Amino acid sequence: MGEYEAELAQKTGNINVGLPRLHNVYGPGASFDPRTSQVIQSLIRKAILYPGEPFVVWGTGDQYRDFIYIDDVIDALILVLSEG
């Protein structure tokens, strides 16, 4: 609903809207708790805990995920704000 409202506000010329949808962000502060961690953290934990084992990523290979480092997210958000 918030995105819809922002889009309406942009269409009326009240504000310039940019809506980042941030997924698979990694970097300092990421949780490595296996109950809550996401893809990147799971892969890092696997590599650290089992360094002598082959690094196998499960799945069919049909899906893909883009990963982004937190510093790159911050740089992009600052750039968006400065260009607005």
N, C-alpha and C positions, 0 to 999 in steps of 0.2 A: 504494500500500500504506500509506503514511503517513497519508493521509486516512482510510482505512478503520480503521486502528488508533486514530486520534484520535476518530473517531465511536464506536467501541466504548467508549473510555475515558469519553466524555461520557455514553453510555447507562448506564454503571454508576455515574455520579455522581461520578467521581473528579476530573474537570476540566470547565471550560466551554470549548468549542472554537469558534473562529472561523477559517475558512480563506479568506483572500483569494486570488483568482486574478487577478493583476495583469498586464494586457496593454495594449499601446498607451499606456504611460506615457511622457511626454515632459517635458523641462525641461533645466536646466543639466547638463552631463556626458553628454548624449546623443551617440552616435556618428553622424557624418554620412558615414562611410565607405560608399560604395555597395555594397561587398561584404557588409556586415553590418547596414546600417541597416534599420529597419522603416518602416512606412507614414508616420508623422508626419515622421520625419527625411527620407524621400525627397521628400515634398511640400515641406518647407521648403527643402531643397537645390535643388529644381526652381525654386521661386519666386525664390531668391537668384541662382542662376546664369543664369536666363533671364527677367529682369524685364520685358522688352519683349514677350515672347511671351504669347499667350493661355494662361491657366492651365487646362489640361485634365486632368481626372482620368480615367484609363482604367478600363474595366470596363463591365459591363452596366447598372449602377445598381440591380441587385437586391440586392446585399449592402450591409451597413452595418457600421460600426465605431464603437465608443464610444472616445473619447480622454480621458485624465485627466492633469492636470498633477501633477508630483511633489509639490508642496507640499500639494495636496489629498489625495494618498495618505497623506502623513505625518500630516496633521490627522485623517484617518479612523482610522488605526491607533492614534493616541494616544487618540482618543475611545473606540474599542473597548476598549482596555486600561483606561481609567478607568471604563467602565461595567460591566466584568466583575466 
